[in-house]
Amino acid sequence: MRVLVTGNLGYIGPAVTAELRAAGHQVVGFDTDYYANGYLEPEAWRSDGVDQQLCKDVRDAGAADLAGVEAVVHLAALSNDPTGELDPALTAAINCQATVRLAGLARAAGCRRFIFASSCSIYGQGSRHALTEQSPFNPLTAYARSKVEAEAQLAGLADTGFSPVFLRNATAYGLSPKPRFDLVVNNLTGWAFTQGQVKLLSDGRAWRPIVHIEDIAQACRLALAAPRDAIHNQAFNVGSDAENYQVRQMAEGVAAVVPGARVVFGAGAAADNRTYHVSFAKIRRHLPQFETRWTLARGIRQLYTAFCAVGLTAEEFAGRKFTRLKQLLYLLETQQVDTTLRWRQGAASR
Ligand SMILES: NC(=O)c1ccc[n+]([C@@H]2O[C@H](COP(=O)([O-])OP(=O)(O)OC[C@H]3O[C@@H](n4cnc5c(N)ncnc54)[C@H](O)[C@@H]3O)[C@@H](O)[C@H]2O)c1
């Protein structure tokens, strides 16, 4: 199948690309490439590996971009709460309006599936354990609201030939050619490696489900291949029941792997109201082959081994390469992008 993967040049995109190509699909990448310098090891691990790359903004997608495409995996977005708060209207424009427009173009082009990277953060402050896909939404941020609204509008495009699928991913972790250190497990492991401390900026009591990027990629592959009835216009929490943790448990897991690291609480560490504990029963029922292959402990060991191999420094860890908000602020400050996050003409040094 020829699959358009948007956001392929981000953190999760390379894992999705590799998974789909290994399954025999052709991948057309589509990305504006905000994080062009974000490789952990620039040459050795560079494996974008697509059959064709479109360097474009999703807001400018056109019918020609969908020619010959049979399915879309849509990852491109302002991908976390801090970037989403930069300008909530812009977050809505990129994460919701451009998404719905792209889906409309895909449907018109005859695509049969549109796999949307949604998020468990739409449950916000969950009032109970084991939230299911039927649980009420409680989005606390512009980012989470953009995902709720996109799901609702995409659902309206479903018809007999076009199936939107909403993959509500848990918080991702694990090694990618372009890691992000603004995600909890990666962040805690990076702190431990570079500072000898697992630093918690909250009281660590919040619940958060986590999932390895390769398990997200597996869910994308299976959602593309499943019988229509199993996935048509359906939402799935993506993760594993066993991988719901309180943040302090994750910190302890990191301290157990990284030699000499100890857990400390940052100044004024208070409760984080973004707390949710999620059930992953539905994806196992509808996609019976889905089985997470990673655990927190294994993921921490993977990150630790990589940090040792590249000699990750405190400066790199804290820099803009691996933190989405810092890179976007840099692009704005250096006027490489305008206030709507569109590249200015001639912007070359990213
Ligand atoms: N990482 C997580 O923990 C997580 C959890 C749940 C859901 N998700 C969702 O999964 C998707 C991928 O997440 P990620 O961690 O790889 O994010 P990322 O920020 O690493 O990658 C996003 C990619 O999208 C591209 N992009 C952003 N805006 C664009 C635009 N206007 N036009 C074209 N390309 C654009 C960026 O250049 C980047 O390469 C996102 O939709 C995110 O919301 C991520």
The ligand as a Gaussian input file, in Angstrom:
#p B3LYP/6-31G(d) Opt

LIG

0 1
 N        5.143000      11.791000      21.713000
 C        4.095000      11.518000      22.460000
 O        4.183000      11.217000      23.674000
 C        2.718000      11.526000      21.858000
 C        1.666000      11.042000      22.621000
 C        0.389000      11.089000      22.080000
 C        0.200000      11.594000      20.818000
 N        1.258000      12.055000      20.102000
 C        1.020000      12.596000      18.774000
 O        1.810000      11.868000      17.843000
 C        2.225000      12.747000      16.780000
 C        3.734000      12.687000      16.604000
 O        4.351000      13.033000      17.844000
 P        5.925000      13.213000      17.933000
 O        6.284000      12.983000      19.362000
 O        6.612000      12.446000      16.869000
 O        6.037000      14.782000      17.646000
 P        7.266000      15.624000      16.994000
 O        7.083000      17.023000      17.429000
 O        8.543000      14.955000      17.294000
 O        7.007000      15.485000      15.437000
 C        6.000000      16.194000      14.776000
 C        6.457000      16.388000      13.336000
 O        5.405000      17.124000      12.676000
 C        6.003000      18.145000      11.917000
 N        5.050000      19.258000      11.828000
 C        4.589000      20.037000      12.825000
 N        3.766000      20.973000      12.344000
 C        3.712000      20.780000      10.997000
 C        3.038000      21.435000       9.933000
 N        2.280000      22.528000      10.142000
 N        3.181000      20.956000       8.666000
 C        3.977000      19.860000       8.427000
 N        4.661000      19.218000       9.399000
 C        4.525000      19.671000      10.664000
 C        7.268000      18.547000      12.645000
 O        8.234000      19.130000      11.767000
 C        7.732000      17.215000      13.221000
 O        8.664000      16.590000      12.366000
 C        1.695000      14.124000      17.143000
 O        0.466000      14.313000      16.482000
 C        1.470000      14.039000      18.628000
 O        0.476000      14.939000      19.055000
 C        2.508000      12.031000      20.595000

